Amino acid sequence: MKQRHFFLLIQLAFLVYFFISAVAIPSAEAGWSDLVKNELFKQPRTLRGVVFLDNDISDATVSIYNLSGLLLYEKQNATAEDGSFTINCPLPESFKIVVTGGRLEDELFSHEVARIIPHFYEWDYYKVNAITTLMAKYQDRHPEMPYSEVEEKVKKFLSIPDDMDISDVIYSSEWFSYHFSHYL
């Protein structure tokens, strides 16, 4: 009888060890909702957008990073002649797009443009340009700052009127904007 109890205790200990080692223990910083969102977004989702400054940036590499700086995905020659790109990969709710290389008109483009996506919506079309790069760089230097505050700081720096939404400037500046010029 004692051998049977001993054998059952060994089995129970093994099962407890197995379940504890199989379950990821969340860090104190990660909230329950963040963990759920990360699990839900392991399925591939589609990111669509366009990269431009004063003209479209073609043949560029598009890289996706999490907000901690970990590379999640990279695609070379991802942008078409009109600067558009489509990427299908697992994406978290918040991430950073970094576009490097390629061509700006007939010249090699040796810089990078970026955009932070604080809340990804698969049906949106994301523009990556000088304004979004300025916001991404500011957020990199001030990671504790809420994204809405970063938007306000950049809006003030660029002297965009208070009654104008910076998103409207980002989305209209590809063709023409009274409030911002990529050319300048």
N, C-alpha and C positions, 0 to 999 in steps of 0.2 A: 504494500500500500504506500509506503514512504517513497519507493522508487517512482511510483506513478505520480505522486504529488510533485516530486522533484522534476520529473519529465514535463509536467504541465507548467511548472514555473519557468523552466527553460524555454518552452514554446512561447509563453506569455512574454517573457523578457525579449525574445527575438522579435515578436510581433510589435511590441512597443518600440524597440530600436528601429525596426523597419519603417514604421509610420512616422516617427520623429525625423528620421533622416530623409524621408521622401517629401516632407512638407517643408517648404521654404519658410524660414522664420523672418518675418518682416523687420526692417530696421525701425528704430523709434521715429525716424523722420517721415517714413512713408505712412500715409493714412490708408485706412481700409478702402476708401473709394478709389484711391490711386492704384492700389493693387488690383482691384476689380477691373478698372479701366485698362490697365496694362495687359491683363489676361484677355479681355474682350478684343483688344486691338492687335492680337497676334495674327489675325487673318489678314491676307493682303487687301489693301485698299488702294484706290487710285487717286493720285495727286496730279492735278493739271495746272499749268501756269504758263507764264511768258516772262522772259528776261530781256530787259532793255535799259539803255541809258538814253542818249540822244538818238540812237538807232538800235535795232534788234541785235542781240548777241547770239550768233549761230555756232554750231559745232562745239558747244561748251560741255564741260563735265558738271553734272549735278550730283551733289553729295547731300545726304540727309544725316543729321546728327541729333542725338537726344540733347536735352538742355544741360546735361553734365559734360557734353563734349565728346561723347562716344559715337564713333562712326557706325551708323546703322545700315546704310546702303549707299552705293555709288554707281553712277552710270556715265560712261564716257560718250562723247558725241551725242549727248541727250537732247540738245536743242536744235530745232529745225531752222530753216532759213529765216523764218519770221520770229525766231526766238522762243517759239512755243515748245513745251515739253509735256510728256505724259509718263508718269512713273507708277508702276504697280508693285507694291511691296508692303509688308507689315509696317504700320505706322502707329506711333503712340498718339495720344491726344495733343501733346505739345512737342514741338521739335523745331529744328533750325535747318533751313535750306541754304547751302553755300554753292555758288556757281563760279567756276574758275575756267580760265583758258577760253578757247574758241576764237571767234572773229567778230569784230565790231566793224561793220562795213567790209572794207578790203584789208584792214589792218589786224594783226594778231592782237588778241586781248590778253594781257598778262596780269590782270588784276582779279579781284573777286568781288562779287556782289552777294548779298545775303538777305535773308528774311527769317524772322522768328514767327512761327505759327503758334499762338498761345492756346487756341482751341480749333482743332482741325475739323472741317466739314467737307466730306468727300464731294459734295455737289458744287462747292465753290471753285472759282478760278483765281489762282494766286499770282499776283504780279510781283516780280523781284526787280528792284531798281535802286536808284541812289537814296531815295527816302527810306526804303525798307532796310537798306544797308546801314544807314546812319542810326536807325532805331536798333538794329541788331548789335551794332558796335557799342552803343550806349548801354544796352541791356547786358552785354558781356562785361562791361566795366562796373555795372551796378546790379549784380544778380539778385540782390535782396529787394530791389525796387519792383513794385507791381507793373505789369506791362502797360496798363492804362496811364500810369504816371510817366512812363518812358515816352508814350505817345504825346503827352502834354508838353514834356520838356523839349522834344524835337520840334513840335509844332511852334512853340515859342521861339526856339532858336532860328527856325526858318521864317519867322514873321508871318505865319499863316494866320489870317484873321480869326478871332474868337468864334465867330458864327459859322466857320467852315470846319467840317469834319476832315481830319487828316486822311481818312480812308478814301474820301471823295477825291482828294488831291492825288493820292497814290493811283487810283484807278482811272483818273482822267489825264494824268501826266504823260501817258504813252503817246498821245496825239498832240494835245495842246493844253496848257494850263496857265491861267493868269497868275497863279500863286507859286509856281515852281518851274524851273527850267533845268532839265538834265544837261543840256548843252552848256549852260553857264557853269 
